[in-house]
Structures are given as C-alpha cells and as structure tokens.
C-alpha cells in the first residue's frame, strides 16, 4: 500500500487549500482596514456635527432669555446674505446716468484725506472728446488765512459770467465765519489744513486746491490767487487770454546767491541737482494737463518734503524746479501776477488806501512790452498784489470804470 503523502492528488488538494486560506486572510485584512477607516471617518463626522449642534444651541441660548429648546438632530443652513443696498439718485431711481455721475455738490466739503483726494483727482479720461456739451471754465483758487478780504471787488468782476468760472478757497481751518447767502464765495471753501507761509505745507495747500478743482471736468485753466490779489482786466478779457493760450505761466529762473542756489540742499541729489534748481513766484496759472502732473507728482515732491526746510521756502522753489525739469516746453517761465519789489526786502510792497489811484491802476494795465522765450506780448499781467483791505473802498470806486467790469 502506497503512502498517502506520496499521492499526487492529495498533494494538489493540499496546495489548493493553502492558497484558498491565504486569499481568505487577505480578504479579511482588506475588510478590516476598510472597516477601521470607515469607523474613523464616521467618528470625526459625528464629533463635528455634535460640536456644530452645541455651538448652534449655545448661540440660540445666548440670544434669548427663555429656556432653550430641546436639541434637534436636524441641521439648518445659515440664512442667505441680504441683498446689496440699492443706491438711489436724487430723483429716487436706481439708475445712475452720466448727468448724475458728473453732478458735483454745491458745497465743496468732503471727508477725503489728502492721499484719497490726490488719487481721486488724478483719475482722468483717456478719451479727449467729451460725450457731453462742456463749456470750459477757469478755476479761481484763493489761498487765504481767513475770508477773501477783497470779496466785494471780485463780486463785481464775476458778475454776469456765471457758468464760465469756478471758485475754491483754502483758508485756515480755524476760520469758521460763513459767507452771505448771495456771495459767490459761499460754499466754496474746501477742507483745509493749517498753513505756514513759505513752508512745504504751503505746497500741500496748493496741491489740495488743484485736486479739488480737478474734480470738475469743465475746469480747464487754474489760477492761484492770494487774499491780497486784484484783477487788472474784466472777466471777458482774462477768460479770452487764458483760453487761447497754449502756455503755462509758472515763473522760473536760475538765481545765484543765498536766496537762490544758496537754498539748495545737496541731499536732494541725484534726483534734483543744483543745475536743476529754480526760483520763482508761487502765484501761477496753468492748464489741466500740467495741473494733473503737479498733483500726481510723488518723486520730486517727496524730496522737497524731506530736505526743503528752514530757509528753503518750498513755495518759491518746488513748482519752478519741477516744471522746469519735466515740462519746460509747456511753460512760459513768467507769472501773470504783478508785485512791487522796488523797495527791496524779503516781501513785496503793500498798497494801502492812499496808494490806490487811477494812475496806478492804469500803469499796471498798460505794461505792454513784456518779452519771454523770444516772444513779445501786449499783456504782461492779468492780476496784481498786495492790496490791503483798507484799499477796498478806492478799488471799488476806480476799478469798475477803469477795468470795464460787466462788459
């Protein structure tokens, strides 16, 4: 009798059973791993659901003083966000057209800080052809300590020319006197800061005036005036001269000596060199393109903020230097505001009541032999300063007839 272990059939059966046993072990292991994984996932899900339910119950309990409701297993979705508010225009409609977009408030006060204002004013359309009828205006910008001291004279100057000008007043923030209801200066004061004359914050005030004026797309020429300025011609003459001019009027010249190049700080280099340094009057007239460049300048203005201090007098050097360096081809290098330096000293002469005569006003108007950049002109100045409030009564008596106001 043969040994059963030597039987081929028995050996094959044993091998088949061993393989089947191994397959069963692998299957059991896979089911075990799957079950363990599924259990872990379910455990985390139940914990997260329990935590959410507890938070929901706690929030509900904190918001009411009554007994909290029994815990429910039903999960509620958060409420949908409220719809965005609808902006209503003054005519109570939800649509905003070009007219509403361009409409400016009568009162110039706003809550923008300087950084926000300069950024907003620097936005300008790339398309030069406007999609609406636009009458170009002159922006008259008054830099004052308080009120416009010669306001009655300016009232006569502006009378009858509504729609052709805009007015902006930068006064000391402590000044809170209101203008009469019929005054052209009423509501024309812009948000201001304290100004130290000659300091760099004087330039900040000028840029603030320009930025506010640039918000009105109709403003095409910008004139900076002091509280002591008077017009030398009627409105029509000044309007025609400026609107037909292709030049800007920023006085700039190279002056050796302590009050010129002597005020230059070598730390301004290499951005601004001694060869770039210019001096001039702060009272300017410029077009819209140059005004946008002035309020957008960060490179050169930051140098003046940092290094033009003490006796530097930024108001006499920033614009002359900046415009000469960047836009000399657009500039006439002269001012349109006359002052009297004949008596010498750091400040021009003041004109009191007895100084104002018919002869003086005619003389200022008859300056007609000015030459600049190789060109001659029959109009040297459009404005003059410094006239005190004591001179107002004589100005009101002589100026309207000599300057032909309301014509």
C-alpha positions in Angstrom: 0.0 0.0 0.0 1.3 3.4 -1.1 1.9 6.1 1.4 -0.8 8.8 1.2 1.7 11.6 1.3 3.1 10.3 -2.0 -0.3 10.5 -3.7 -0.3 13.3 -6.4 -4.0 14.0 -6.0 -3.6 14.6 -2.2 -0.7 17.0 -2.8 -2.7 19.1 -5.3 -5.6 19.3 -2.9 -3.3 20.5 -0.1 -1.8 23.2 -2.3 -5.2 24.4 -3.3 -6.4 24.6 0.3 -3.3 26.6 1.3 -3.9 29.2 -1.4 -7.5 29.5 -0.5 -6.6 30.1 3.1 -4.2 32.8 2.1 -6.8 34.5 -0.1 -9.2 34.4 2.8 -6.7 36.1 5.1 -6.1 38.9 2.6 -9.8 39.4 2.2 -10.3 39.6 6.0 -7.4 42.1 6.2 -8.9 44.3 3.5 -12.3 44.3 5.1 -10.7 45.1 8.5 -8.8 48.1 7.0 -11.9 49.3 5.2 -14.0 49.0 8.4 -11.4 50.8 10.5 -11.2 53.7 8.0 -14.9 54.0 7.8 -15.2 54.0 11.5 -12.7 56.8 11.9 -14.4 58.9 9.3 -17.8 58.4 10.9 -16.4 59.2 14.3 -14.9 62.5 13.1 -18.1 63.4 11.3 -20.2 62.7 14.4 -17.9 64.8 16.6 -18.0 67.7 14.1 -21.8 67.5 13.9 -22.0 67.4 17.7 -19.8 70.5 18.0 -21.9 72.4 15.5 -25.1 71.5 17.2 -23.6 72.6 20.5 -22.5 75.9 19.0 -25.9 76.4 17.5 -27.6 75.6 20.8 -25.2 77.9 22.7 -25.8 80.8 20.2 -29.6 80.4 20.4 -29.4 80.2 24.2 -27.3 83.4 24.4 -29.7 85.3 22.2 -32.8 84.5 24.3 -33.7 84.6 28.0 -36.2 81.8 27.8 -35.5 78.1 28.3 -33.5 76.7 25.3 -35.4 74.3 23.0 -34.5 70.6 23.0 -31.6 69.7 20.9 -32.6 68.7 17.4 -30.6 66.4 15.1 -31.8 68.4 12.1 -29.1 70.7 10.7 -30.2 74.1 9.5 -28.4 76.1 6.8 -27.3 79.7 7.6 -29.7 82.3 6.2 -28.8 83.7 2.8 -26.9 87.1 2.8 -29.1 90.2 2.5 -29.3 91.7 -1.0 -26.9 94.6 -1.6 -28.4 98.0 -0.9 -29.7 99.9 -3.9 -28.2 103.3 -4.4 -30.9 105.9 -5.1 -30.3 109.0 -7.0 -31.9 112.4 -6.1 -34.8 111.6 -8.4 -35.4 108.4 -6.5 -34.4 106.0 -9.2 -31.8 103.2 -9.1 -30.2 104.0 -12.4 -27.2 106.4 -12.5 -26.6 108.2 -15.7 -23.8 110.5 -17.0 -25.6 113.5 -15.6 -25.7 112.2 -12.1 -22.1 111.0 -12.4 -20.8 114.4 -13.4 -23.0 116.4 -11.0 -21.0 118.0 -8.2 -22.3 119.0 -4.8 -22.8 122.7 -4.2 -20.8 122.6 -1.0 -17.2 121.5 -1.6 -16.7 120.0 1.8 -15.9 116.2 1.8 -14.3 113.7 4.1 -11.4 112.5 1.8 -7.9 112.8 3.3 -5.1 114.2 1.1 -4.0 110.8 -0.1 -7.5 109.9 -1.2 -8.2 113.3 -2.7 -5.0 113.3 -4.8 -5.7 109.8 -6.1 -9.3 110.7 -7.0 -8.3 113.9 -8.7 -5.6 112.1 -10.7 -8.2 110.0 -12.5 -8.6 111.5 -15.9 -10.3 110.2 -19.1 -8.1 108.9 -21.9 -10.6 109.9 -24.5 -10.2 113.6 -25.1 -13.5 114.1 -26.9 -16.2 114.6 -24.2 -19.6 112.8 -24.7 -21.5 115.9 -23.4 -21.6 119.6 -24.1 -18.9 121.2 -22.0 -18.2 124.9 -21.5 -14.6 125.3 -20.4 -14.2 127.2 -17.1 -11.4 128.9 -15.2 -10.8 127.7 -11.7 -10.0 130.7 -9.4 -8.2 129.3 -6.4 -7.8 131.6 -3.4 -5.2 130.8 -0.8 -6.2 132.8 2.3 -5.8 133.0 6.1 -9.5 133.8 6.6 -12.1 135.3 4.3 -11.4 136.7 0.8 -10.6 140.2 2.0 -11.4 141.9 -1.3 -14.5 139.9 -2.0 -16.7 142.9 -3.0 -14.3 143.7 -5.8 -14.3 140.1 -7.0 -18.1 140.1 -6.9 -18.1 142.9 -9.5 -15.5 141.0 -11.6 -17.5 137.8 -11.7 -21.0 139.3 -12.1 -22.7 138.3 -15.3 -20.3 135.4 -16.2 -21.9 132.5 -14.3 -21.0 129.1 -15.8 -17.6 130.3 -17.0 -15.7 130.1 -13.7 -15.4 128.0 -10.5 -14.2 129.3 -7.1 -12.2 127.4 -4.5 -11.0 128.9 -1.2 -8.3 127.3 1.1 -8.4 129.1 4.4 -7.1 128.4 7.9 -9.1 125.5 9.4 -9.8 127.7 12.5 -11.8 130.1 10.3 -15.5 129.3 10.6 -17.2 132.5 9.5 -20.0 131.9 7.0 -20.4 133.9 3.8 -23.5 135.9 3.0 -26.2 133.9 1.1 -25.7 135.9 -2.1 -21.9 135.7 -2.1 -20.1 133.8 -4.9 -17.7 132.5 -2.2 -20.5 130.8 -0.2 -19.9 127.1 0.0 -16.7 127.3 -2.0 -14.3 126.6 0.9 -12.5 123.3 0.6 -11.3 121.0 3.5 -8.1 122.7 4.6 -5.2 122.3 7.0 -3.1 124.9 8.8 -0.5 126.5 6.5 2.8 128.1 7.5 3.7 130.5 4.8 6.9 129.6 3.0 6.8 126.1 4.4 6.4 122.9 2.4 2.8 122.6 3.7 2.1 125.7 1.5 2.7 123.5 -1.5 0.4 120.9 0.0 -2.3 123.5 0.2 -1.7 124.5 -3.4 -1.9 120.8 -4.5 -5.1 120.4 -2.4 -6.7 123.4 -4.2 -5.7 121.9 -7.6 -7.0 118.5 -6.7 -10.4 119.8 -5.6 -10.6 121.9 -8.8 -9.7 119.0 -11.0 -12.8 117.0 -9.8 -14.8 119.3 -12.1 -14.1 118.2 -15.7 -15.2 121.6 -17.0 -12.2 123.4 -15.3 -9.5 123.8 -18.0 -7.4 126.6 -16.6 -6.3 127.0 -13.0 -5.3 130.3 -11.4 -3.7 130.6 -7.9 -4.5 133.9 -6.1 -3.9 135.3 -2.7 -6.3 137.2 -0.4 -4.5 140.4 -1.5 -4.9 139.9 -5.3 -7.0 142.0 -7.6 -7.8 141.5 -11.3 -6.4 144.1 -13.7 -8.9 143.5 -16.5 -12.5 142.5 -16.8 -13.6 138.8 -16.9 -14.1 138.6 -20.6 -10.5 139.8 -21.4 -8.9 137.4 -18.9 -11.1 134.5 -20.0 -10.2 135.0 -23.6 -6.5 135.4 -23.0 -6.2 132.2 -20.9 -8.4 130.0 -23.0 -6.5 131.0 -26.2 -3.1 130.5 -24.6 -1.0 127.3 -25.3 1.5 128.1 -22.5 1.5 127.7 -18.7 2.6 130.6 -16.5 4.9 129.4 -13.8 7.7 131.8 -13.1 11.1 130.0 -13.1 14.6 131.4 -13.2 18.1 130.4 -12.1 19.3 132.7 -9.4 22.8 132.6 -7.9 23.4 133.7 -4.4 22.0 132.9 -0.9 18.3 133.4 -1.8 18.5 131.3 -4.9 21.0 128.5 -5.3 22.0 129.1 -1.7 18.8 127.4 -0.6 19.6 124.2 -2.4 20.2 121.1 -0.2 22.9 118.8 -1.6 20.9 115.8 -0.2 18.3 116.4 -2.9 20.7 114.9 -5.4 20.8 113.0 -7.6 17.0 113.4 -8.1 17.4 117.2 -8.1 20.8 118.7 -8.8 22.0 122.3 -8.3 21.7 122.7 -12.1 18.0 121.8 -11.8 17.3 124.3 -9.0 15.0 127.1 -9.9 13.3 130.0 -8.1 10.1 131.9 -8.9 6.7 133.3 -7.7 4.2 130.8 -6.2 1.3 132.6 -7.9 0.8 130.5 -11.1 -1.7 129.9 -13.9 -1.7 126.5 -15.7 -3.8 124.3 -17.9 -5.4 121.0 -17.0 -2.6 118.8 -18.3 0.0 120.4 -16.1 -2.3 120.6 -13.1 -2.7 116.8 -13.3 1.0 116.3 -13.4 1.5 118.5 -10.3 -1.0 116.7 -8.1 0.3 113.3 -9.4 4.0 114.0 -8.6 5.4 111.9 -5.8 9.0 111.6 -6.8 10.1 115.3 -6.7 7.6 116.4 -4.1 8.8 113.8 -1.6 12.4 115.2 -2.0 11.1 118.7 -1.1 9.2 117.3 1.9 12.3 115.7 3.2 15.0 118.3 2.5 13.5 121.7 1.8 13.2 123.0 5.3 14.1 126.1 7.3 15.1 128.9 4.9 14.5 126.8 1.8 10.9 128.3 1.2 9.4 125.5 -0.8 6.7 127.7 -2.2 9.3 129.6 -4.2 11.2 126.6 -5.5 9.1 123.5 -5.9 6.9 124.4 -8.9 9.7 126.3 -10.7 12.1 123.4 -10.3 9.6 120.6 -11.0 8.0 122.3 -14.1 11.5 123.3 -15.5 12.8 119.8 -15.1 9.8 117.9 -16.6 7.7 120.3 -18.7 9.9 123.2 -19.7 8.4 123.2 -23.3 5.0 123.8 -21.8 6.0 126.8 -19.7 6.4 130.5 -20.4 8.7 130.9 -17.3 6.8 134.0 -16.2 4.0 134.9 -13.9 0.8 136.8 -14.7 0.6 138.3 -11.2 2.4 141.7 -10.7 4.1 142.6 -7.5 6.3 145.6 -6.5 9.8 144.6 -5.4 11.3 148.0 -5.8 11.6 148.7 -2.1 13.7 145.6 -1.5 13.4 143.2 1.3 12.0 139.6 1.5 8.4 140.7 0.9 6.8 142.8 -1.9 5.3 146.2 -1.1 1.8 146.6 0.2 -0.7 149.0 -1.2 -2.9 150.9 1.3 -5.8 153.2 0.7 -3.8 156.3 -0.3 -1.7 154.2 -2.8 -4.7 153.3 -4.9 -5.1 155.9 -7.6 -6.4 156.0 -11.2 -2.8 156.5 -12.4 -1.6 153.4 -10.5 -4.3 151.1 -12.0 -3.7 152.4 -15.5 0.0 151.9 -15.1 -0.4 148.3 -14.1 -2.7 147.7 -17.0 -0.5 149.4 -19.6 2.6 147.2 -19.1 2.9 146.0 -22.7 6.5 145.5 -23.5 7.0 142.0 -22.0 9.2 139.5 -23.7 9.7 135.9 -22.8 11.1 132.9 -24.7 11.8 135.2 -27.6 8.2 136.2 -27.9 6.6 139.6 -27.1 3.1 140.2 -25.7 0.9 143.2 -25.3 -0.4 141.8 -21.9 2.1 141.5 -19.2 0.0 140.9 -16.2 -3.6 139.9 -15.5 -3.6 140.2 -11.7 -1.7 142.3 -9.1 -0.9 142.2 -5.4 -0.6 143.1 -2.4 -3.6 145.3 -1.7 -4.8 145.6 1.9 -8.5 145.7 2.9 -8.1 149.5 3.6 -7.7 150.0 -0.1 -11.0 148.3 -0.9 -13.1 151.5 -1.0 -10.9 153.2 -3.6 -10.7 150.0 -5.6 -14.5 149.8 -5.7 -14.6 153.4 -6.8 -12.0 153.3 -9.5 -11.6 149.7 -10.7 -15.0 149.0 -12.3 -14.7 152.0 -14.6 -11.0 151.6 -15.5 -11.2 147.8 -15.8 -14.6 147.9 -17.6 -16.3 145.4 -15.4 -19.6 143.9 -16.5 -18.7 144.3 -20.2 
